[in-house]
């Protein structure tokens, strides 16, 4: 088994137009070139939706200013 090129538990995103889905990589399947990702935030130019609020009730609640949203 080869080592992953990703650091431990990185935050990644998928983009579609001006919306991004951010998530935390929880497992990398190197042989299949896939990974499991826990969704965290759905970010649009106008709002940030926290998808897993129960997992981090005291954590920083991001705002749209915390993310660079493509225009």
PEJOQUI-V981060 format. One record per residue. N is the residue number from 0. RES is the residue in one letter. PSI is psi in degrees with one decimal (none if undefined). OMEGA is omega in whole degrees, 0 to 359 (NA if undefined). Layout:
n | res | psi | omega
N | RES | PSI | OMEGA
N | RES | PSI | OMEGA
//
This chain:
n | res | psi | omega
0 | X | 133.2 | 180
1 | X | 157.4 | 179
2 | X | 147.1 | 177
3 | X | 150.9 | 176
4 | X | -6.6 | 180
5 | X | 143.3 | 174
6 | X | 165.7 | 181
7 | X | 128.8 | 175
8 | X | 52.2 | 180
9 | X | 159.9 | 173
10 | X | 127.2 | 181
11 | X | 171.0 | 177
12 | X | 156.9 | 170
13 | X | 135.0 | 182
14 | X | 142.8 | 174
15 | X | 107.8 | 186
16 | X | -117.3 | 182
17 | X | 18.9 | 180
18 | X | 139.9 | 177
19 | X | 138.8 | 173
20 | X | 112.7 | 179
21 | X | 143.8 | 178
22 | X | 165.2 | 179
23 | X | 125.8 | 177
24 | X | 123.8 | 180
25 | X | -19.8 | 176
26 | X | 136.0 | 177
27 | X | 127.2 | 176
28 | X | 86.5 | 189
29 | X | -43.9 | 183
30 | X | -31.2 | 182
31 | X | -0.8 | 182
32 | X | 47.4 | 180
33 | X | 168.2 | 174
34 | X | 156.6 | 172
35 | X | 134.0 | 182
36 | X | 133.8 | 175
37 | X | 115.8 | 181
38 | X | 138.9 | 181
39 | X | -54.3 | 185
40 | X | 145.2 | 169
41 | X | 117.1 | 188
42 | X | 125.8 | 173
43 | X | 171.6 | 178
44 | X | -23.2 | 185
45 | X | -21.9 | 186
46 | X | 163.7 | 174
47 | X | 120.3 | 178
48 | X | 122.7 | 176
49 | X | 122.5 | 185
50 | X | -20.9 | 180
51 | X | 63.0 | 185
52 | X | -28.5 | 182
53 | X | -21.5 | 182
54 | X | -23.2 | 183
55 | X | 66.9 | 185
56 | X | -25.2 | 181
57 | X | 1.8 | 181
58 | X | 163.0 | 178
59 | X | 127.4 | 175
60 | X | 108.3 | 183
61 | X | 154.6 | 173
62 | X | 172.6 | 181
63 | X | -21.3 | 177
64 | X | -21.4 | 180
65 | X | -15.1 | 184
66 | X | 144.1 | 173
67 | X | 107.1 | 181
68 | X | 128.1 | 181
69 | X | 146.6 | 179
70 | X | none | NA
//
